Amino acid sequence: MANEIIVIGSGAAGMSAASAAKSKCPEAKVTVFTEDEDVAYSPCAIPWGIEGKIPWEGLVMHTPEFYAKERGIDIHTRTTVESVDDESKTVTAGGAQYHYDSLVIATGGKVFVPPISGANLKNVFVVRTVRDGKNIQAALKDATRVVIGGAGVIGLELAVAFKEMGKEVTVVEMMDQVIPRIADRDMADVIQKDLEGRGIRFVMKAPLQSVNGQDKVESVSAAGETIPCDVVIFATGVRANLEIPKALGLDIGHLNAVIASPTMNPYRRGRLVPDIFVAGDLVQCSSAVMPGATMSQLGSTAVKQGMIAGTNAVCKDKVLFGEVASPWVSCIGDNQIAGTGLSKGLASWYGIDVAEGKAEGTTRARYYPGGLPYRVKLLADRTSHRIVGGQIVAGEGATGRIEWITMAVVCGMTAEDFLVKAETAYCPPTSMVRDPVLWAAEDLIKNLKQ
Ligand SMILES: Cc1cc2nc3c(=O)[nH]c(=O)nc-3n(C[C@H](O)[C@H](O)[C@H](O)COP(=O)(O)OP(=O)(O)OC[C@H]3O[C@@H](n4cnc5c(N)ncnc54)[C@H](O)[C@@H]3O)c2cc1C
């Protein structure tokens, strides 16, 4: 049984690993090193933190003092792990050396900033930590015009927050639709139209070419246009943070993230490294939908992997991490948008041909007050008829419905099987007596026959 556990990283994966290790093995000495000043916070809530809807203290679930007193976990904040020596089983952090029996690497991801000029000017930000959120909030005090690079869900959540704060907001996106990788155009268009109606401007098919200014940002250039602005946010995607894994010679997959076994151990030259574990945004996952690798990079995945890594770091009886469909949901303005498994874009990346089935209804019984529009689509592989994905845009209730579709995806149900087996719960204030997802399944079966 491992007694000394070191965790690098205090995000969702790292803190879940530390807590799991300590709860499974109370006598273990668990130490966390993090570059962050805060621990155990939800980056997912940063847009609402910047807007002021949630106080910054509310985002941070527990302090290092709480972990020390209540859980017996020792956290070193603002401390970078400079190196790991897996021969002597030591990490060097803040100039001192610490021994481990098991090491959990949960160093997360880094925002990808395109290599363009001016990206380091004052008032140009990425969003990853509470500190980033606070810095953006401070810069916005004297700003009227904001440009967001990237129309993924984080970029759009921020766009709404800034608009609510009374700013002029322009979103610059290099693809020709919002939420390009994980949502289909018809679903994404609903969101874009709603945001345009709120006065948010979109410049599409326009990679950011440069950020311009003297001391601080004054404009950006994109699609031949110069867009004046006081603040720029890069919401341009996340890359696995591979500094420590690469220094240790761990195997990196073709998606440029760490390859892990179901026990969350990494490999080196194809051999499992038994006393090191990895979890969170730096890990390449196995897809539940198509054979092969995928990236999840979700808080929900990071917590699950962290718990498994922390448990296996102290226990002989191993628990396993499975495959991912990576259900996601985002609240953008008055809409919730959610998805699971493959979008049409991802399906074509895997080289498979999909049919779709769509339906529109309301989130409550038609006669019940307050019902909101609800669109749903299901995607199935044309050859096997397996449901490989689903998406929802609705005024409410998207999370539960997408989780239900996720079970169909991970269980490999065909569209026909789904329609026979699916049962829906009904109460007028929460649902229609026949949920539109069943109509979408009927439409899907019809389209699969064509
Ligand atoms: C604005 C925003 C909104 C999001 N919304 C959602 C959402 O709604 N739903 C969802 O599921 N996911 C969402 N995500 C994604 C989710 O937050 C991430 O997937 C999750 O936080 C990843 O957790 P992690 O522990 O792997 O990495 P991180 O949270 O990035 O943690 C990495 C940790 O490693 C530390 N570290 C790195 N290198 C070192 C080193 N050398 N020494 C010491 N410490 C080091 C860092 O300081 C940090 O503590 C959102 C992310 C952002 C930024």
The ligand as an ORCA input file, in Angstrom:
! r2SCAN-3c Opt
* xyz 0 1
  C     -14.276     29.173    -18.529
  C     -14.402     27.667    -18.511
  C     -15.667     27.092    -18.531
  C     -15.791     25.707    -18.507
  N     -17.057     25.162    -18.481
  C     -17.198     23.824    -18.335
  C     -18.492     23.244    -18.145
  O     -19.510     23.947    -18.103
  N     -18.584     21.892    -18.000
  C     -17.479     21.096    -18.012
  O     -17.605     19.879    -17.836
  N     -16.222     21.609    -18.177
  C     -16.073     22.945    -18.337
  N     -14.817     23.489    -18.467
  C     -13.658     22.573    -18.563
  C     -13.215     22.135    -17.196
  O     -13.128     23.253    -16.361
  C     -11.879     21.425    -17.312
  O     -12.062     20.287    -18.118
  C     -11.363     20.981    -15.953
  O     -11.228     22.089    -15.111
  C     -10.017     20.274    -16.100
  O      -9.547     19.980    -14.837
  P      -8.023     19.542    -14.625
  O      -7.900     19.262    -13.168
  O      -7.648     18.489    -15.590
  O      -7.158     20.806    -15.046
  P      -7.004     22.272    -14.444
  O      -8.276     22.729    -13.812
  O      -6.431     23.067    -15.552
  O      -5.924     22.112    -13.295
  C      -4.563     21.981    -13.586
  C      -3.797     22.260    -12.337
  O      -2.448     21.929    -12.533
  C      -1.640     22.944    -11.947
  N      -0.297     22.853    -12.541
  C       0.032     22.769    -13.859
  N       1.361     22.623    -13.992
  C       1.883     22.598    -12.750
  C       3.190     22.460    -12.218
  N       4.261     22.280    -13.004
  N       3.347     22.515    -10.863
  C       2.288     22.693    -10.048
  N       1.033     22.799    -10.494
  C       0.837     22.755    -11.817
  C      -2.416     24.207    -12.187
  O      -1.997     25.227    -11.326
  C      -3.828     23.718    -11.881
  O      -4.070     23.722    -10.505
  C     -14.653     24.874    -18.492
  C     -13.373     25.471    -18.488
  C     -13.245     26.831    -18.477
  C     -11.865     27.441    -18.456
*
